[in-house]
Amino acid sequence: MEGRYECFTLGRDVAPSGQGIYRCSQARFQIAPLRSFGQLLSDELVDGKRARADELNRDPSCSSE
């Protein structure tokens, strides 16, 4: 990370000077896709789970338990 060997997030407060490390990292890191038990979670699967959760929130009696 740009050869900067220092702690930027010691404690809860991040000083504005520590935000430079964020800018340095943006070009190099990407957020990984969501996985569950090693399986990639597709957008379709997530949408289906959200739809089912909405259904159960509207009518908990439709649960299969």
C-alpha positions in Angstrom: 0.0 0.0 0.0 2.3 2.7 -1.3 5.0 1.6 1.0 3.2 3.2 4.0 3.7 1.0 7.1 1.6 2.7 9.7 -1.6 2.0 11.6 -4.5 4.0 10.3 -7.3 2.7 12.4 -6.1 2.3 15.9 -9.2 2.6 18.0 -12.6 3.8 16.7 -11.8 7.2 15.4 -10.1 7.5 12.1 -8.3 10.7 11.6 -8.7 12.5 8.3 -5.1 11.9 7.6 -5.8 8.2 7.7 -8.3 8.4 4.9 -5.5 8.6 2.4 -5.0 4.9 2.8 -8.6 4.4 1.6 -7.8 6.4 -1.6 -4.6 4.3 -2.1 -6.5 1.1 -1.8 -9.4 1.9 -4.1 -7.6 1.1 -7.3 -6.4 -2.3 -5.9 -9.3 -3.9 -4.1 -12.7 -5.0 -5.2 -15.6 -6.3 -3.0 -15.9 -10.1 -3.5 -19.2 -11.5 -4.6 -21.4 -13.0 -1.9 -20.9 -16.6 -1.1 -22.6 -19.0 1.3 -20.8 -22.3 2.2 -18.5 -21.7 -0.7 -21.3 -21.3 -3.2 -21.7 -18.1 -5.2 -25.0 -16.3 -4.4 -26.5 -15.1 -7.7 -28.7 -12.1 -7.9 -31.6 -14.3 -8.8 -31.1 -16.4 -5.6 -30.9 -13.4 -3.4 -34.0 -11.9 -5.1 -35.8 -15.1 -4.4 -34.8 -15.2 -0.8 -35.9 -11.5 -0.4 -39.3 -12.3 -2.0 -39.8 -15.3 0.4 -38.8 -13.2 3.4 -41.3 -10.5 2.3 -44.0 -13.2 1.9 -43.3 -14.5 5.4 -43.3 -11.0 6.9 -46.7 -10.4 5.4 -48.2 -13.8 6.5 -46.1 -15.8 9.0 -48.6 -18.7 8.8 -47.3 -19.7 5.3 -44.1 -21.0 6.9 -43.4 -24.6 6.2 -42.3 -25.2 9.8 
